[in-house]
Amino acid sequence: GLVALFNVDAEDNIPTHFSAMLLLFATLLLAIITVLNWQRGFPHVSKWGILSLGFLLMSFDEASSVHESLVDPVRTLLGDSDLGFFYWAWVLPGIVLVTALGVFFRRFLLDLPATVRIRFLTAATIYIVGAIGFELVGGRYVEMYGDQNLTVSLITTVEEGLEMAGIIYFIWALLKYYADNYQEVRFRFDS
């Protein structure tokens, strides 16, 4: 029972909830940055808000595995046999989404200070290499050799580890952004 609680290839367990909470924390930080930047009249406030909403959706997806429901419909569209790297077929819409978001956020990223841009892109690269890159490799391996072996477990562990590392790095980058732009932030909760 203890192994199942920590199996990164399973759902509804400690690693899944940890990843969802990391994404939720990034959502909160992005929402606060959105409000603070709006108050100061900084550019691209809407992009910060959209990022916050996107991370909220990612947190929901991590907790409920919505993206995995795309596997069967996309497999059917592709012909359902010998899919190779696209065995986990949700990666195709994932690649399209990541590409579209890259185009959408291009100007936003280019307008950020270079150090912030590099940090954000580094975090995104780590996360995407895990979420899509290792999912492609893992899919190919599962199609060839099945999913009950040590290699698949190692691929999945690296995949999930990179996703978590990417989000942790992004949270650090957001906190550095706070430190660079806001000397002090106070919260007041009125009843």
Residue frames as qw, qx, qy, qz and C-alpha x, y, z in Angstrom:
[[0.000, 0.882, 0.471, 0.000, 0.00, 0.00, 0.00],
 [0.324, -0.766, 0.081, 0.550, 2.86, 2.40, 0.72],
 [0.400, -0.073, 0.581, 0.705, 4.37, 1.99, -2.76],
 [0.171, 0.643, 0.657, 0.355, 1.06, 2.95, -4.40],
 [0.183, -0.899, -0.272, 0.290, 0.98, 6.16, -2.36],
 [0.232, -0.750, 0.315, 0.533, 4.27, 7.28, -3.92],
 [0.602, 0.199, 0.647, 0.424, 4.10, 5.70, -7.40],
 [0.051, 0.494, -0.147, -0.855, 4.63, 8.58, -9.85],
 [0.137, 0.006, -0.774, -0.618, 2.96, 6.52, -12.60],
 [0.122, -0.518, -0.844, 0.067, -0.29, 6.27, -10.65],
 [0.126, -0.546, -0.198, -0.805, -3.02, 8.84, -10.10],
 [0.585, -0.661, -0.146, -0.447, -4.70, 10.21, -6.98],
 [0.832, -0.300, -0.279, 0.375, -1.70, 9.77, -4.71],
 [0.439, -0.738, -0.035, 0.511, 0.98, 11.90, -3.01],
 [0.397, -0.148, 0.406, 0.810, 3.07, 12.80, -6.12],
 [0.098, 0.576, 0.620, 0.524, -0.08, 13.72, -8.08],
 [0.274, -0.886, -0.372, 0.026, -1.38, 15.95, -5.30],
 [0.505, -0.541, 0.105, 0.664, 2.08, 17.45, -4.75],
 [0.319, 0.129, 0.501, 0.794, 2.30, 18.39, -8.44],
 [0.068, -0.736, -0.569, -0.361, -1.23, 19.80, -8.40],
 [0.404, -0.833, -0.231, 0.301, -0.39, 21.90, -5.32],
 [0.469, -0.284, 0.268, 0.792, 2.80, 23.21, -6.96],
 [0.157, 0.394, 0.566, 0.707, 0.75, 24.29, -9.97],
 [0.256, -0.825, -0.492, -0.110, -1.84, 25.85, -7.68],
 [0.476, -0.662, -0.060, 0.576, 0.89, 27.79, -5.84],
 [0.336, -0.010, 0.421, 0.843, 2.22, 29.07, -9.18],
 [0.034, -0.666, -0.612, -0.425, -1.38, 30.10, -9.99],
 [0.376, -0.837, -0.325, 0.229, -1.56, 32.12, -6.77],
 [0.460, -0.447, 0.171, 0.748, 1.78, 33.82, -7.40],
 [0.227, 0.243, 0.557, 0.761, 0.77, 34.69, -10.97],
 [0.150, -0.782, -0.564, -0.222, -2.58, 36.08, -9.77],
 [0.416, -0.774, -0.154, 0.451, -0.85, 38.29, -7.21],
 [0.395, -0.205, 0.364, 0.818, 1.65, 39.50, -9.81],
 [0.120, 0.539, 0.631, 0.545, -1.27, 40.26, -12.13],
 [0.254, -0.878, -0.406, 0.017, -2.94, 42.46, -9.50],
 [0.472, -0.649, 0.059, 0.593, 0.29, 44.19, -8.46],
 [0.369, 0.005, 0.491, 0.789, 1.32, 44.86, -12.06],
 [0.023, 0.702, 0.595, 0.390, -2.18, 46.18, -12.85],
 [0.343, -0.863, -0.268, 0.258, -1.96, 48.56, -9.89],
 [0.413, -0.560, 0.262, 0.669, 1.38, 49.90, -11.16],
 [0.526, 0.755, -0.013, -0.392, 0.26, 50.12, -14.77],
 [0.344, -0.406, 0.762, 0.368, 2.82, 47.58, -16.00],
 [0.532, 0.333, -0.477, -0.615, 2.36, 46.25, -19.55],
 [0.500, 0.109, -0.834, -0.205, 0.93, 42.85, -20.43],
 [0.406, -0.185, 0.615, -0.650, -1.29, 42.57, -17.36],
 [0.851, 0.146, -0.010, -0.504, -3.76, 40.45, -19.33],
 [0.686, 0.370, -0.627, 0.020, -0.99, 37.99, -20.21],
 [0.004, 0.294, -0.786, 0.544, -0.11, 37.57, -16.52],
 [0.632, 0.004, 0.381, -0.675, -3.79, 36.91, -15.83],
 [0.848, 0.292, -0.294, -0.330, -4.04, 34.39, -18.66],
 [0.421, 0.377, -0.785, 0.254, -0.94, 32.62, -17.32],
 [0.297, -0.187, 0.678, -0.646, -2.58, 32.45, -13.90],
 [0.801, 0.156, 0.136, -0.561, -5.73, 30.95, -15.38],
 [0.723, 0.410, -0.543, -0.121, -3.64, 28.52, -17.44],
 [0.193, 0.326, -0.835, 0.400, -1.80, 27.28, -14.36],
 [0.561, -0.049, 0.496, -0.661, -5.12, 26.86, -12.56],
 [0.861, 0.284, -0.141, -0.397, -6.31, 24.66, -15.44],
 [0.533, 0.434, -0.715, 0.129, -3.02, 22.73, -15.36],
 [0.184, -0.265, 0.760, -0.564, -3.48, 22.12, -11.63],
 [0.761, 0.112, 0.269, -0.579, -7.01, 20.83, -12.23],
 [0.795, 0.408, -0.401, -0.202, -5.73, 18.61, -15.05],
 [0.256, 0.433, -0.809, 0.305, -2.91, 17.24, -12.90],
 [0.381, -0.128, 0.693, -0.598, -5.38, 16.34, -10.16],
 [0.732, 0.275, 0.402, -0.476, -7.98, 14.83, -12.48],
 [0.424, -0.158, 0.779, 0.434, -5.97, 13.58, -15.54],
 [0.550, 0.657, 0.241, -0.456, -8.22, 15.25, -18.11],
 [0.257, 0.671, -0.548, -0.428, -5.51, 15.19, -20.79],
 [0.214, -0.184, 0.956, 0.084, -5.41, 11.40, -20.65],
 [0.557, 0.464, 0.599, -0.340, -9.04, 11.28, -21.82],
 [0.428, 0.733, -0.245, -0.469, -7.73, 12.52, -25.19],
 [0.268, -0.389, 0.847, 0.244, -5.67, 9.36, -25.80],
 [0.484, 0.274, 0.830, 0.030, -8.43, 7.15, -27.22],
 [0.462, 0.802, 0.286, -0.250, -10.14, 9.76, -29.45],
 [0.137, 0.817, -0.450, -0.334, -6.80, 10.91, -30.93],
 [0.365, -0.239, 0.880, 0.187, -5.67, 7.29, -31.41],
 [0.556, 0.501, 0.656, -0.096, -8.88, 6.63, -33.30],
 [0.354, 0.887, -0.026, -0.295, -8.23, 9.64, -35.53],
 [0.023, -0.715, 0.652, 0.250, -4.69, 8.41, -36.21],
 [0.712, 0.277, -0.581, -0.281, -5.67, 4.89, -37.12],
 [0.790, -0.472, 0.202, -0.334, -5.06, 3.24, -33.72],
 [0.970, -0.090, 0.107, 0.201, -2.08, 1.04, -34.65],
 [0.746, 0.085, 0.056, 0.658, 1.69, 1.41, -34.68],
 [0.022, -0.977, -0.162, -0.134, 1.66, 4.97, -33.33],
 [0.654, 0.302, -0.273, 0.637, 5.29, 4.88, -32.17],
 [0.251, 0.045, -0.375, 0.891, 6.20, 8.03, -30.29],
 [0.382, -0.200, -0.054, -0.901, 2.54, 9.08, -30.39],
 [0.394, -0.224, -0.891, 0.033, 1.32, 6.00, -28.52],
 [0.122, -0.579, -0.557, 0.583, 0.17, 8.34, -25.75],
 [0.307, 0.531, 0.525, 0.591, -1.78, 10.26, -28.36],
 [0.173, -0.919, -0.313, 0.164, -2.68, 13.23, -26.12],
 [0.494, -0.447, 0.194, 0.719, 0.81, 14.55, -26.88],
 [0.323, 0.381, 0.524, 0.690, -0.29, 15.64, -30.37],
 [0.133, -0.874, -0.350, -0.309, -2.89, 18.15, -29.09],
 [0.588, -0.710, -0.053, 0.385, -0.35, 18.98, -26.35],
 [0.539, -0.079, 0.320, 0.775, 2.31, 19.87, -28.92],
 [0.121, 0.630, 0.467, 0.609, -0.20, 21.99, -30.85],
 [0.375, -0.878, -0.295, -0.034, -1.24, 23.77, -27.63],
 [0.613, -0.538, 0.081, 0.574, 2.35, 24.44, -26.54],
 [0.430, 0.186, 0.404, 0.786, 3.19, 25.80, -29.99],
 [0.055, -0.764, -0.444, -0.465, 0.11, 28.06, -30.02],
 [0.497, -0.830, -0.180, 0.175, 0.89, 29.32, -26.53],
 [0.620, -0.249, 0.193, 0.718, 4.48, 30.01, -27.56],
 [0.233, 0.441, 0.416, 0.760, 3.23, 32.18, -30.42],
 [0.286, -0.826, -0.414, -0.255, 0.62, 33.86, -28.20],
 [0.570, -0.783, -0.055, 0.243, 3.11, 34.70, -25.41],
 [0.727, 0.280, 0.071, 0.623, 6.02, 35.60, -27.72],
 [0.110, 0.734, 0.005, 0.670, 5.71, 39.38, -27.36],
 [0.644, -0.735, 0.000, -0.213, 5.11, 39.07, -23.61],
 [0.894, -0.260, 0.064, 0.360, 8.30, 37.01, -23.20],
 [0.588, 0.416, 0.069, 0.690, 10.37, 39.32, -25.40],
 [0.099, -0.797, -0.019, -0.595, 9.29, 42.33, -23.35],
 [0.776, -0.623, -0.074, 0.069, 10.39, 40.78, -20.06],
 [0.134, -0.838, 0.526, 0.047, 13.84, 41.61, -18.72],
 [0.587, 0.442, -0.671, -0.102, 16.39, 39.14, -20.11],
 [0.009, 0.256, -0.888, 0.382, 17.03, 37.38, -16.80],
 [0.588, 0.132, 0.506, -0.617, 13.31, 36.89, -16.16],
 [0.749, 0.433, -0.254, -0.433, 12.76, 35.68, -19.73],
 [0.410, 0.412, -0.812, 0.050, 15.61, 33.17, -19.42],
 [0.230, -0.117, 0.823, -0.507, 14.27, 31.89, -16.10],
 [0.694, 0.263, 0.288, -0.605, 10.74, 31.49, -17.46],
 [0.713, 0.473, -0.422, -0.301, 11.95, 29.77, -20.63],
 [0.175, 0.368, -0.888, 0.214, 14.23, 27.48, -18.61],
 [0.446, 0.025, 0.699, -0.559, 11.31, 26.47, -16.39],
 [0.754, 0.393, 0.037, -0.525, 9.08, 25.89, -19.43],
 [0.531, 0.499, -0.670, -0.144, 11.77, 23.83, -21.16],
 [0.061, -0.235, 0.910, -0.335, 12.31, 21.60, -18.13],
 [0.573, 0.186, 0.544, -0.585, 8.57, 21.08, -17.75],
 [0.730, 0.487, -0.130, -0.461, 7.87, 20.43, -21.46],
 [0.345, 0.453, -0.821, -0.042, 10.83, 18.05, -21.84],
 [0.209, -0.059, 0.893, -0.395, 9.31, 16.05, -18.99],
 [0.564, 0.333, 0.463, -0.597, 5.62, 16.33, -19.86],
 [0.746, 0.571, -0.040, -0.340, 5.87, 15.86, -23.63],
 [0.328, 0.649, -0.682, -0.075, 9.42, 14.75, -24.43],
 [0.129, -0.253, 0.934, -0.217, 9.56, 11.84, -22.02],
 [0.678, 0.277, 0.475, -0.488, 5.92, 11.00, -22.73],
 [0.663, 0.593, -0.323, -0.323, 6.91, 10.56, -26.40],
 [0.226, 0.475, -0.846, 0.085, 9.85, 8.32, -25.46],
 [0.378, -0.074, 0.806, -0.449, 7.78, 6.41, -22.93],
 [0.743, 0.370, 0.180, -0.528, 4.96, 5.89, -25.40],
 [0.595, 0.542, -0.561, -0.196, 7.30, 4.40, -27.97],
 [0.058, 0.349, -0.899, 0.260, 8.83, 2.11, -25.37],
 [0.546, 0.076, 0.633, -0.544, 5.43, 0.99, -24.01],
 [0.770, 0.438, -0.084, -0.457, 4.18, 0.21, -27.50],
 [0.525, 0.508, -0.681, -0.044, 7.26, -1.91, -28.19],
 [0.352, 0.197, -0.853, 0.332, 7.75, -3.68, -24.84],
 [0.516, -0.584, -0.621, -0.087, 4.64, -3.17, -22.71],
 [0.148, -0.777, 0.123, -0.600, 4.21, -1.07, -19.60],
 [0.818, -0.560, 0.061, -0.116, 5.18, -3.51, -16.86],
 [0.850, 0.140, -0.163, 0.482, 8.96, -3.21, -16.71],
 [0.528, -0.559, -0.126, 0.627, 11.72, -1.28, -14.97],
 [0.334, 0.097, 0.317, 0.882, 12.57, 0.88, -18.00],
 [0.152, -0.664, -0.494, -0.541, 9.02, 2.26, -18.21],
 [0.533, -0.748, -0.340, 0.203, 9.12, 2.98, -14.48],
 [0.524, -0.328, 0.067, 0.783, 12.42, 4.85, -14.91],
 [0.160, 0.353, 0.429, 0.816, 11.12, 6.84, -17.90],
 [0.320, -0.753, -0.485, -0.309, 7.98, 7.78, -15.96],
 [0.581, -0.637, -0.231, 0.451, 10.00, 8.76, -12.90],
 [0.397, -0.102, 0.198, 0.891, 12.22, 11.07, -14.98],
 [0.024, -0.536, -0.530, -0.657, 9.15, 12.48, -16.75],
 [0.431, -0.793, -0.418, -0.102, 7.32, 13.31, -13.52],
 [0.606, -0.482, -0.102, 0.624, 10.52, 14.51, -11.85],
 [0.307, 0.122, 0.285, 0.900, 11.19, 16.96, -14.68],
 [0.190, -0.689, -0.490, -0.498, 7.60, 18.24, -14.51],
 [0.554, -0.753, -0.300, 0.190, 7.93, 18.87, -10.77],
 [0.569, -0.286, 0.072, 0.768, 11.39, 20.42, -11.20],
 [0.194, 0.400, 0.400, 0.802, 10.10, 22.72, -13.96],
 [0.329, -0.790, -0.396, -0.332, 7.27, 23.99, -11.77],
 [0.637, -0.630, -0.166, 0.412, 9.53, 24.41, -8.74],
 [0.482, -0.039, 0.198, 0.853, 12.00, 26.37, -10.88],
 [0.005, -0.592, -0.432, -0.680, 9.14, 28.51, -12.22],
 [0.489, -0.801, -0.345, 0.002, 7.94, 29.23, -8.68],
 [0.607, -0.423, 0.007, 0.673, 11.49, 30.29, -7.80],
 [0.309, 0.245, 0.353, 0.848, 11.57, 32.51, -10.92],
 [0.215, -0.755, -0.442, -0.435, 8.26, 34.11, -9.90],
 [0.586, -0.729, -0.218, 0.278, 9.56, 34.76, -6.39],
 [0.528, -0.163, 0.169, 0.816, 12.70, 36.33, -7.88],
 [0.090, 0.544, 0.440, 0.708, 10.43, 38.50, -10.05],
 [0.428, -0.827, -0.358, -0.068, 8.65, 39.63, -6.86],
 [0.637, -0.535, -0.038, 0.553, 11.96, 40.41, -5.16],
 [0.435, 0.073, 0.309, 0.842, 13.18, 42.40, -8.17],
 [0.033, -0.494, -0.440, -0.750, 9.98, 44.43, -8.63],
 [0.511, -0.711, -0.227, -0.426, 8.37, 44.77, -5.22],
 [0.161, 0.456, -0.647, 0.589, 10.28, 45.66, -2.09],
 [0.185, 0.061, 0.793, -0.578, 7.34, 44.85, 0.09],
 [0.428, -0.259, -0.613, -0.612, 3.93, 43.33, -0.46],
 [0.216, -0.009, 0.695, -0.686, 1.26, 43.51, 2.21],
 [0.314, -0.327, -0.792, -0.408, -1.98, 41.62, 2.29],
 [0.265, -0.029, 0.474, -0.839, -5.01, 42.82, 4.15],
 [0.232, -0.319, -0.881, -0.260, -8.10, 40.72, 4.65],
 [0.312, -0.115, 0.236, -0.913, -11.19, 42.67, 5.60],
 [0.110, 0.257, 0.948, -0.150, -14.21, 40.95, 6.98]]
